[in-house]
Amino acid sequence: MNFDTHHCSALITGASSGLGAEFARQLAPGATALFLTGRRMDALEKVKAECLAINRTLQIHLCTGDIATDEGRELLLESVRQAGFQPNLLINNAGMGDYGTVASADAAKLRTQMDLNMTALVLLTHACLPLLRRPGGIINISSLASTLPMPAMAVYAASKSFVTSFSEALAVELAPEGIAVTCVCPGPTPTSFSQTARRPDGEDTDRDGQDFLRILPSQVVAEGLVALRAGQACVYPGLGVKIAARLFHHLPRFLLRPLLRRRFAKGTV
């Protein structure tokens, strides 16, 4: 099952910056309409202006809100209905991380992270399925972190493992209905992710070896859209990330655990 993004009408979460904004820009030349949602209206307006500079005939709707909450998701869905927007592409991009151990984490941030990365993605997908015109497409943003248990990013990695598994199952379920599903699993990418994940005390994550894996958001999005068009259920953008994902998938746990312990012991944060 594949999906042609030409003349698409896409609903994009987390569209105010990073990968969400890049999806909007790359879809803009051939899309018919975009519905962009995020937490900052000024940032959404900037993305809208960039997209209209690419395609003046593009219809663009904006909605601000916190989709990690029931109220935020209902506000988004009501805005979609009121605008008469009929998507055939859903891009679940919104997500967040948290650098540090579970023991030292703020409980509210842990809850928000789980609600945004998993609950919002599943419930928005469920709510949008009756709205999606066929043939349709869904892109879920996961992470290379989904392939590993990651001390000092334990909840983030686990939540992205959930997203990958959910997406693979959804791809099978929805293929008979004419809906293609692609899970995009990028490695380190220069976005505002780190600013949100870093804690108030300045704790950061260990970035050793990330240069081999790091690619620009433009490449992540381009490879994600190519994968959707080709009907690929899961994609790891960038050569380094592809190699790392294969290695992590096949590395026995009895070998992986000592490596994780050593990395954590030397001061992960």
N, C-alpha and C positions, 0 to 999 in steps of 0.2 A: 504494500500500500504506500503510495507516494502522494505528494501534494505540490501543486503548482502555485507559487506565491504571486504570480502575475495577476493583477486586478483583485488582490485579496483585501479583506476588511479585517484588521488585526486588533485584538484587545491585548495590551501589553501592561503588565504590572511592573512596578519598580522602574518606571520609564523616565524618571527625572534625571538620571545620571547613569554612568557605567554601561553595562551590557544592554539594559533596557533602552536607554537613549540610542545606543548604536543599532539595535534592532530597528528602531523607528527610522533612523537615517538610511539604513540599507534597504528597508522595504519601501521607503518613500517614492523612489522613481517609478515603480510599477504598481503600487498599491492604489486602491480606490478610496479607502478610508482607514483612519487609525483612531483608536480610543486609548488614550494614555492616562495612566493613573500612577500617583506617587504621593509623597507627603508634602512636597513643596511646590506651590503654584508658580512661583517665580522661575524655578528650574524647568517645570513643565512648559511654561510659556516660551522659554528659550529653545527647548527642543522642538516645539511647534514651529517657531520661526525658522529654525534650521531646515525642517522638513518642507515647509512651504517654499523656501528658497530653492529647494531641489525640484519640487513639483507644485506649481501654483494651483492646480485643480484638485489637489488632495483635500478631502474633508477630514478635519481633525477635531476630536472631542477630548476635553480634559476633565479629570475628576481628582480631587485631593481627598485623602483619608487614610486611615490605618487599617489595612486589610487583615492585620493580625487579630482584630477584634470582630465579633459578630456584627456590631453596629457599622464598622467600616466596610465590611463586605456587603451588607445590605444596602448601604449608601451607594456603593459602586454599582451594584446590580440594578438598583432603582434608577440611577443616572443613565445606565445603558438602555433601560426600557424607555425612559422619558425621551431620550435622544432618538429613539427609533433605530438604534444601531443594531445591525444584524451581522455579527462576526462569522467568518469561516476559519479564522485562525486565532488561537489563544496562546499567548506566550507567558507562562508562569515564571517570571524572572525574579520577583521580589524575594529577598532572603537576607540573612544576617549571620554573623559569627561572633565568637567571644574568645579572646585570648586569655588563657589561664586555667587553673585546675577547677574541678567541680566544687571542691571543698571551699575554695576562696571566692567562688562566684556569687554574684547577687542573684537571689532566688527569682526576683521579678524579671531580670534579664534572661535567665534560663527559660522561664515560662514564655516570654515574648519570642525568644529564638525558636522554641518548639512550635508555638502557635503560628508563626510566620512561615517557617521552613516546611512544615508538614501540614498542619490543620488548614491553614489558608489555601495552600495549593490544592489539597484534596477537595475541600468544600467548594472552592471557586470552580474547579474542574467539573464537579458534580452539578453545580448550578448552571454552568454554561453549556453543558452537553445538549440540553433541549433547544438552546438558542443557536448552536453552531449549524450553519448551512453546510450541506453536503455537496461535493466533497469538501472535507474540512481537515484541519491540522491542529496539532497541539505540540508546543515545545516546552519542556520542563527543564529548568536549569539546575543541574546537580553539581558535582565537583569531582576532581580526581581524589579528593579526600574521602569520597564514598567507598574507595577500594581498601581503606585502612582504618583500623582503630587508631585514633590519634590522641595520645595523652596531651593535655593542655589545650586541646580543641575537641574534647570527647563528644560533647553534645552536637556540635556542628557536623563532625564527621558521621556520627550516627544518623543525624537527620538527613544528610545527603545520601547515605546508604538507603534509607527509606525511600527517598525520591527516585533513585535509580531503579530499585525493585518495583515500586509502584508503577513507574513509567513503562517498564518492560512488560508487566502484566496488562496494563492498559492498552498497549499497542496490539496485543493479541485480541483483547476483548472488542476493540473498536474497529479493527480492520474490516469485518463484515459489514459495518455501518458506513464505510467510506470515509473514515477518519484516520489519518496517519498520525502517529505519535513518535516524537524523537526526544531522547534525553541527551542533553549536552553537558559534558563533564570536563570543564576547563581546569587547568592547573593555575598557578599564580598568575594573576592578571592585574595590571595597574588600573584599579578603579578606586572608589571611595570605601571599599570593603574594610580595609585595615583601620580607617579612621573610626568606623563604627565598632569594630571588633576590639580595638584597644581599650583597656580599662582606664578609669580616671587616674590611677597611680602611674600610668605610663607603661605598664607591662606590654611587651610585644611578643611575637613568636620568633622561633629560630628560623632564619632564612637561608641556612647553609644548603647549597645545591639547587636553589631555586632559579638561578640564572639559566640553567639548562632547560627548565620547564616553562619559563615566563614567555608569553606571547601577548600581543596587543589585543584589546577588545575587538578591533575590526576583524582580526583573523578568527577569533572565537566565533563571532556572529556569522561571518562568511561561511565557515565550515559547518556551523549549525544549520544554516539555511540550505546549503548543498545537501546535507544529510537528510533533511526533511523532504526535499524535492526527490531524493533517491529512495525514499522509504526506509532509511536506515534507523533502527530503533535506538541505537546508542552511539554516540561519537565522542572521542577524546581529541579535541583540537590541538594541533601541533605535534611534530614528530617526537619531541622529548616526552610529552605527556602520553602519547600512544605507547612508547617504549616502557615508560614507568608503569602505566596501567597494566600492561601485560605482565611485567615483572611482579607487581604487587599481587595480581590475581593468582599467579602460579607459585609464589614463594611460600614454602611450608610455614605454618604458624610457629613451629618449634625453632625455626631460624629467624622469623620476624620478631618474635617477642624480645629476645636479647638486644636486637637492634633498637627497638623502641625504648627499652629500659635505658640503654646507653645514651641515646639521644636526650631522653628526659632528664637523666641524672646529670648531664653536663650543663644543664640550665636551659630548659626549653623556653622559659619566659624570664 
